[in-house]
């Protein structure tokens, strides 16, 4: 199981990591599969403003699930 910590990088870089080894080798292909305009999708990634609902769809499309964990020091 591959773990990616969202606190360490931008959403754009996280999506790039999730794209590895999939048929989705371009952001445009993800946008098309999700029915989002490429320019809108690219803007969300560039601004690091991807909505949680959209991120869940991206993760699912690329074969990932999202898991939240409480910090041990909290």
PyMOL commands that set and color helices and strands:
alter all, ss='L'
color gray80, all
select helices_A, chain A and resi 6-8+11-19+27-34+38-47+52-61
alter helices_A, ss='H'
color red, helices_A
deselect
rebuild
show_as cartoon
